[in-house]
Amino acid sequence: MRRGFILIEFITAIAIIMVLAAILFPVFTRAREKARQVDCLNNLLNVGIALRHYAADYNGWYPPRDNELSPLFTSHLPDRRVLDCLSYESIGEWTSGDYSYRAGYCDDDRFDLIVMVERRLDLHNSGCNCLFADGHVKWLSLSNPSGPTPQLRREILGMPGLDPVDPSSEGEGEHGPRI
């Protein structure tokens, strides 16, 4: 009668566990990044609400300078961490955190104008979260050919303070990411 595992059974069990881990690891990575994407989307929604409150106090106008959201900190944004994206590791040079903010809009501008976007355009599952002038937020796929319209692409690429993209990344040429 046998009392324990023999070596081949042990090695087989370890191999099966490793194969399962290799299959599930990318799934868990994508799920974690999707959760971070949703958290970032929620952060932008909170900033959008703060911008609308600010605009109500200042005749409908959003803060006047690019990448400068410090006027929101006094009474509209109680916590600066809402400007931090979990997937982005930045130095924090601007008061707009990990996002790029474009000034000059007011709360009654066209609904499809982008006010804020993430500094890295490919950060969340080959796309980026955007805050529009009317306060709604949306994730836009940058690798999908039927993604943003050409006007929206120009608007995204024209945002101030975007991080330079690694030229070795797939799908990018000398003019930055292909959106």
C-alpha positions as CSV (number, residue, x, y, z in Angstrom):
1,M,0.0,0.0,0.0
2,R,1.2,3.5,-1.0
3,R,1.3,6.3,1.6
4,G,2.2,9.4,-0.3
5,F,2.7,11.0,-3.6
6,I,5.4,9.8,-5.9
7,L,7.6,12.3,-7.6
8,I,5.9,12.1,-11.0
9,E,2.5,12.8,-9.5
10,F,3.9,15.8,-7.7
11,I,5.5,17.2,-10.8
12,T,2.3,16.6,-12.8
13,A,0.2,18.5,-10.2
14,I,2.7,21.4,-10.2
15,A,2.6,21.5,-14.1
16,I,-1.2,21.6,-14.1
17,I,-1.2,24.5,-11.6
18,M,1.3,26.4,-13.6
19,V,-0.7,26.0,-16.8
20,L,-3.8,27.2,-15.1
21,A,-1.9,30.2,-13.7
22,A,-0.5,31.0,-17.1
23,I,-4.0,31.0,-18.6
24,L,-5.6,33.0,-15.8
25,F,-2.9,35.6,-15.2
26,P,-3.7,37.8,-18.3
27,V,-7.4,37.6,-17.4
28,F,-6.7,39.0,-13.9
29,T,-4.4,41.7,-15.3
30,R,-7.1,42.9,-17.7
31,A,-9.7,42.8,-14.9
32,R,-7.5,44.9,-12.7
33,E,-6.8,47.4,-15.5
34,K,-10.6,47.6,-16.2
35,A,-11.2,48.4,-12.5
36,R,-8.6,51.1,-12.7
37,Q,-10.2,52.5,-15.8
38,V,-13.6,52.7,-14.1
39,D,-12.0,54.3,-11.1
40,C,-10.4,56.9,-13.4
41,L,-13.7,57.4,-15.1
42,N,-15.4,58.1,-11.7
43,N,-12.6,60.6,-10.9
44,L,-13.2,62.5,-14.1
45,L,-17.0,62.5,-13.4
46,N,-16.3,64.1,-9.9
47,V,-14.0,66.7,-11.6
48,G,-16.8,67.4,-14.1
49,I,-19.3,68.0,-11.2
50,A,-16.8,70.3,-9.5
51,L,-16.3,72.2,-12.8
52,R,-20.0,72.6,-13.2
53,H,-20.2,74.0,-9.6
54,Y,-17.3,76.3,-10.3
55,A,-19.0,77.5,-13.5
56,A,-22.2,78.2,-11.5
57,D,-20.2,80.6,-9.3
58,Y,-18.3,82.3,-12.2
59,N,-21.0,83.1,-14.8
60,G,-20.7,79.8,-16.5
61,W,-17.0,79.8,-17.1
62,Y,-14.5,77.0,-16.2
63,P,-11.1,77.8,-14.7
64,P,-9.2,80.1,-17.0
65,R,-5.7,78.5,-17.4
66,D,-4.7,75.2,-19.1
67,N,-3.7,72.4,-16.6
68,E,-4.6,74.7,-13.7
69,L,-7.3,73.4,-11.5
70,S,-6.3,75.0,-8.2
71,P,-9.4,77.3,-8.1
72,L,-11.4,74.1,-7.6
73,F,-9.5,73.1,-4.5
74,T,-10.9,75.8,-2.2
75,S,-14.6,74.8,-2.2
76,H,-15.4,72.5,-5.1
77,L,-12.9,69.6,-4.9
78,P,-12.4,68.6,-1.3
79,D,-9.8,65.9,-2.1
80,R,-6.9,66.3,-4.5
81,R,-6.6,62.5,-4.9
82,V,-9.5,62.7,-7.3
83,L,-6.9,64.0,-9.8
84,D,-4.7,60.9,-9.5
85,C,-5.1,57.9,-11.8
86,L,-4.1,54.6,-10.3
87,S,-2.5,53.4,-13.6
88,Y,-0.4,56.5,-14.1
89,E,2.8,57.2,-12.3
90,S,3.6,60.9,-12.7
91,I,5.6,63.6,-11.0
92,G,2.6,65.9,-10.7
93,E,3.9,69.0,-12.3
94,W,0.5,70.6,-12.8
95,T,-2.4,71.1,-10.5
96,S,-4.5,69.0,-12.9
97,G,-2.9,65.9,-11.6
98,D,-2.7,63.0,-14.1
99,Y,-5.1,64.6,-16.5
100,S,-4.7,67.3,-19.1
101,Y,-7.1,70.2,-18.8
102,R,-8.0,72.6,-21.5
103,A,-9.3,76.0,-20.4
104,G,-11.6,78.5,-22.2
105,Y,-14.8,76.6,-22.1
106,C,-18.1,77.4,-20.4
107,D,-20.9,75.2,-19.2
108,D,-23.1,75.9,-22.2
109,D,-20.6,75.0,-24.9
110,R,-21.3,72.2,-27.3
111,F,-21.6,68.8,-25.5
112,D,-18.9,67.1,-27.6
113,L,-16.0,69.4,-26.6
114,I,-13.3,67.6,-24.6
115,V,-12.3,69.5,-21.4
116,M,-10.0,66.9,-19.8
117,V,-8.3,63.8,-20.9
118,E,-5.6,61.5,-19.4
119,R,-2.1,62.5,-20.0
120,R,-1.2,59.2,-21.5
121,L,-3.6,58.3,-24.3
122,D,-3.1,54.6,-24.3
123,L,-3.2,54.1,-20.5
124,H,-6.5,52.1,-20.1
125,N,-6.9,49.1,-22.4
126,S,-5.6,51.0,-25.5
127,G,-7.9,53.9,-24.9
128,C,-8.4,57.0,-22.7
129,N,-11.1,58.5,-20.5
130,C,-12.4,61.9,-21.5
131,L,-14.4,64.6,-19.8
132,F,-16.7,66.6,-22.0
133,A,-17.8,70.2,-21.6
134,D,-21.3,69.2,-20.6
135,G,-20.0,67.0,-17.7
136,H,-20.3,63.5,-19.2
137,V,-17.3,61.2,-19.3
138,K,-16.5,58.5,-21.8
139,W,-13.8,56.0,-22.5
140,L,-12.6,56.2,-26.1
141,S,-10.9,53.3,-27.8
142,L,-7.8,54.6,-29.7
143,S,-7.0,51.3,-31.5
144,N,-10.4,50.9,-32.9
145,P,-10.6,52.3,-36.5
146,S,-14.3,53.2,-35.9
147,G,-13.3,55.0,-32.7
148,P,-13.4,58.7,-32.3
149,T,-14.3,61.0,-35.2
150,P,-11.5,62.9,-36.9
151,Q,-12.6,66.1,-35.2
152,L,-12.5,64.4,-31.8
153,R,-9.0,62.9,-32.6
154,R,-7.7,66.3,-33.4
155,E,-9.2,67.7,-30.2
156,I,-7.6,64.9,-28.1
157,L,-4.2,65.3,-29.7
158,G,-4.4,69.1,-29.3
159,M,-4.8,68.8,-25.5
160,P,-2.1,70.7,-23.5
161,G,0.5,68.8,-21.5
162,L,0.1,65.3,-23.0
163,D,2.9,62.9,-22.2
164,P,5.2,62.0,-25.1
165,V,4.4,58.5,-26.2
166,D,7.1,55.9,-26.5
167,P,8.0,55.6,-30.2
168,S,8.6,51.9,-29.8
169,S,4.9,51.3,-29.1
170,E,2.9,49.5,-31.6
171,G,0.8,51.5,-34.1
172,E,2.6,54.7,-33.6
173,G,4.6,56.8,-36.1
174,E,6.7,59.8,-35.9
175,H,3.7,62.0,-35.2
176,G,2.6,60.3,-32.0
177,P,-0.1,57.7,-31.4
178,R,-2.4,56.6,-34.2
179,I,-5.9,57.3,-32.9
